Amino acid sequence: EHDLAASTFAARVTISSLSDMHSAITTAIGTLRGPLHGGANEAVMHMLKPYRSPDAAESAIREMLAKKQLVMGFGHRIYKGGDPRNKVFKGISRMLSMEREGSGGIPKS
């Protein structure tokens, strides 16, 4: 999808040392759990949890952007001109938030 994932790289390094497959898979899982790899989606949920309204979330995110702080869940560090998946994600997110609006949930998309 985009370059070599950290977990794939870690597993390949482990197996290239002539270690066993179980160790390579364990290495990959450990790497995948990190907040800058597979754990990014979990980090987003923790980041959004304190906000009780869309306005509060938007304000906090805009402040983070103004301070050039990392905002989890937006793009991938390999994309310098924007993540090409964003167009699709934004459309789906907008559609889902509209469907859920009457359900009592907070539309954070």
LOMI-260635 format. One record per residue: x, z, y of N, C-alpha, C, O in turn; residue in one letter. Coordinates in steps of 0.1 Angstrom, whole numbers, padded with zeros to 4 digits, always signed. Layout:
N
XZYXZYXZYXZYA/...
END
This chain:
109
+0008+0000-0012+0000+0000+0000+0009+0000+0013+0007-0009+0021E/+0017+0010+0014+0026+0010+0026+0039+0016+0022+0040+0029+0021H/+0049+0008+0019+0063+0013+0016+0063+0021+0003+0053+0020-0005D/+0073+0029+0001+0074+0037-0011+0069+0051-0008+0075+0057+0001L/+0059+0056-0015+0054+0069-0012+0064+0080-0016+0072+0078-0025A/+0063+0091-0009+0073+0102-0012+0072+0107-0026+0083+0110-0032A/+0060+0108-0032+0059+0113-0046+0065+0103-0055+0071+0107-0065S/+0063+0090-0053+0069+0079-0061+0085+0080-0061+0092+0080-0071T/+0089+0081-0048+0104+0082-0046+0110+0094-0053+0120+0093-0060F/+0103+0106-0052+0108+0118-0058+0108+0117-0073+0118+0121-0080A/+0098+0111-0079+0097+0109-0094+0109+0100-0098+0115+0102-0108A/+0111+0089-0091+0121+0080-0094+0135+0086-0094+0144+0084-0102R/+0137+0095-0084+0150+0102-0083+0152+0111-0095+0163+0111-0101V/+0142+0118-0098+0142+0127-0110+0145+0120-0122+0154+0124-0130T/+0138+0109-0125+0140+0102-0137+0153+0094-0138+0159+0092-0148I/+0158+0091-0126+0171+0084-0126+0183+0093-0129+0194+0088-0132S/+0180+0106-0129+0191+0116-0133+0190+0117-0148+0197+0126-0154S/+0182+0109-0155+0180+0110-0170+0173+0122-0174+0174+0127-0186L/+0165+0128-0165+0156+0139-0169+0145+0133-0177+0143+0121-0179S/+0136+0142-0182+0125+0138-0190+0113+0134-0181+0113+0138-0169D/+0103+0127-0187+0092+0122-0179+0083+0134-0174+0078+0133-0163M/+0082+0145-0181+0074+0156-0176+0080+0162-0163+0073+0165-0154H/+0093+0163-0163+0100+0168-0150+0097+0158-0139+0095+0162-0127S/+0098+0145-0141+0095+0135-0131+0081+0136-0126+0079+0135-0113A/+0071+0138-0135+0057+0139-0130+0055+0152-0123+0048+0152-0113I/+0062+0163-0127+0061+0176-0120+0066+0174-0106+0061+0179-0096T/+0078+0167-0105+0084+0165-0092+0074+0157-0083+0072+0161-0071T/+0068+0147-0088+0059+0138-0080+0047+0147-0076+0042+0145-0064A/+0041+0155-0084+0030+0163-0081+0034+0173-0070+0026+0175-0060I/+0046+0179-0071+0050+0189-0061+0052+0182-0047+0048+0188-0037G/+0057+0170-0047+0058+0162-0035+0045+0158-0029+0042+0158-0017T/+0036+0154-0038+0022+0150-0034+0015+0161-0027+0006+0159-0018L/+0017+0173-0031+0010+0185-0025+0014+0188-0011+0007+0195-0004R/+0025+0183-0006+0030+0185+0007+0020+0180+0018+0014+0170+0016G/+0019+0187+0029+0010+0184+0040+0012+0171+0047+0004+0165+0054P/+0024+0165+0045+0027+0152+0051+0026+0141+0041+0030+0129+0044L/+0021+0143+0030+0019+0133+0020+0004+0134+0015-0005+0132+0023H/+0002+0137+0003-0012+0138-0003-0020+0149+0003-0032+0149+0003G/-0013+0159+0009-0020+0171+0015-0025+0168+0029-0031+0177+0035G/-0023+0156+0034-0027+0153+0048-0042+0155+0050-0047+0160+0060A/-0050+0150+0040-0064+0151+0041-0069+0165+0041-0078+0169+0048N/-0062+0174+0034-0065+0188+0034-0062+0194+0047-0069+0203+0053E/-0050+0190+0053-0046+0195+0066-0056+0191+0077-0058+0199+0086A/-0062+0179+0076-0072+0175+0085-0084+0185+0085-0089+0189+0095V/-0088+0188+0073-0100+0197+0071-0097+0211+0077-0105+0217+0084M/-0085+0216+0075-0081+0229+0081-0080+0228+0096-0083+0237+0104H/-0075+0216+0101-0074+0214+0116-0088+0214+0122-0090+0219+0133M/-0098+0208+0116-0111+0206+0121-0120+0219+0119-0130+0220+0127L/-0117+0227+0110-0126+0238+0106-0130+0247+0118-0142+0251+0118K/-0121+0251+0127-0125+0260+0137-0135+0255+0148-0141+0263+0155P/-0136+0242+0148-0145+0236+0159-0159+0237+0155-0163+0232+0144Y/-0167+0242+0164-0182+0244+0161-0190+0233+0166-0202+0232+0164R/-0184+0224+0174-0192+0212+0179-0183+0200+0181-0171+0201+0181S/-0189+0189+0181-0181+0176+0183-0174+0177+0197-0162+0172+0198P/-0180+0183+0207-0173+0184+0220-0160+0192+0219-0150+0189+0225D/-0161+0203+0212-0150+0212+0211-0139+0205+0203-0127+0206+0207A/-0142+0198+0193-0132+0191+0185-0126+0180+0193-0114+0178+0193A/-0134+0172+0200-0128+0161+0208-0119+0167+0219-0109+0161+0222E/-0123+0178+0226-0115+0184+0236-0101+0188+0230-0091+0185+0236S/-0101+0195+0219-0089+0199+0213-0080+0188+0209-0068+0188+0210A/-0086+0177+0203-0078+0166+0199-0072+0159+0211-0060+0155+0210I/-0080+0157+0221-0075+0151+0233-0063+0159+0239-0053+0153+0244R/-0064+0172+0239-0053+0180+0243-0041+0179+0235-0029+0178+0240E/-0042+0178+0222-0031+0176+0212-0025+0162+0215-0012+0161+0216M/-0033+0152+0218-0027+0139+0221-0019+0139+0234-0009+0133+0235L/-0025+0146+0244-0018+0147+0257-0005+0154+0256+0005+0150+0263A/-0004+0163+0247+0009+0170+0244+0018+0163+0234+0029+0168+0231K/+0013+0152+0230+0021+0144+0220+0023+0152+0207+0034+0150+0200K/+0013+0160+0203+0014+0168+0191+0009+0159+0179+0001+0150+0181Q/+0013+0162+0167+0009+0155+0155-0006+0158+0153-0010+0170+0152L/-0014+0147+0151-0028+0148+0148-0029+0143+0134-0028+0131+0132V/-0032+0152+0124-0032+0148+0110-0044+0138+0108-0055+0140+0114M/-0042+0129+0099-0053+0120+0094-0054+0107+0102-0064+0099+0100G/-0045+0104+0112-0046+0092+0119-0034+0083+0116-0023+0086+0121F/-0036+0073+0108-0025+0064+0105-0015+0069+0096-0017+0079+0089G/-0004+0062+0096+0007+0065+0087+0020+0062+0095+0021+0053+0103H/+0030+0071+0093+0042+0070+0102+0049+0056+0101+0057+0053+0109R/+0046+0049+0090+0053+0036+0089+0047+0025+0098+0054+0015+0101I/+0035+0027+0102+0028+0017+0111+0032+0020+0126+0028+0030+0131Y/+0039+0011+0132+0043+0013+0146+0032+0007+0156+0031+0012+0167K/+0025-0003+0151+0015-0009+0160+0001-0005+0156-0009-0012+0159G/-0001+0006+0149-0014+0010+0144-0016+0007+0130-0011-0002+0124G/-0024+0015+0124-0027+0014+0109-0038+0004+0108-0049+0005+0113D/-0035-0007+0100-0045-0018+0098-0058-0013+0091-0068-0020+0092P/-0057-0002+0085-0069+0003+0078-0079+0010+0088-0091+0012+0084R/-0075+0013+0100-0083+0020+0109-0097+0013+0112-0107+0020+0113N/-0096+0000+0114-0108-0007+0117-0119-0005+0107-0131-0002+0110K/-0115-0005+0094-0125-0003+0083-0129+0012+0083-0141+0015+0082V/-0120+0021+0084-0123+0035+0084-0132+0039+0095-0142+0047+0093F/-0130+0034+0107-0138+0037+0119-0153+0033+0117-0162+0040+0120K/-0154+0021+0111-0168+0015+0109-0175+0024+0098-0187+0027+0100G/-0168+0027+0088-0175+0035+0077-0178+0049+0082-0189+0055+0080I/-0168+0055+0090-0170+0068+0095-0182+0069+0105-0191+0078+0104S/-0183+0059+0113-0195+0058+0123-0208+0057+0115-0218+0063+0118R/-0208+0048+0105-0220+0046+0097-0224+0059+0090-0236+0063+0090M/-0215+0066+0084-0218+0079+0077-0222+0090+0086-0231+0097+0083L/-0216+0090+0098-0220+0101+0108-0234+0098+0113-0242+0108+0115S/-0238+0086+0114-0252+0082+0118-0262+0086+0107-0273+0091+0110M/-0258+0084+0095-0267+0087+0084-0269+0102+0083-0280+0107+0079E/-0259+0110+0086-0259+0124+0084-0265+0132+0096-0267+0144+0095R/-0266+0125+0107-0270+0132+0120-0283+0140+0118-0283+0151+0124E/-0292+0135+0111-0305+0143+0109-0304+0154+0099-0314+0161+0097G/-0293+0155+0092-0292+0165+0081-0287+0178+0086-0286+0187+0077S/-0285+0180+0098-0281+0193+0103-0266+0195+0104-0261+0205+0108G/-0259+0185+0099-0244+0186+0099-0239+0183+0113-0246+0177+0121G/-0226+0186+0115-0220+0183+0128-0213+0170+0126-0203+0169+0118I/-0216+0159+0134-0210+0146+0133-0196+0147+0140-0195+0146+0152P/-0185+0149+0132-0172+0150+0137-0164+0137+0137-0153+0136+0141K/-0171+0126+0133-0164+0113+0132-0162+0107+0145-0157+0096+0147S/
END
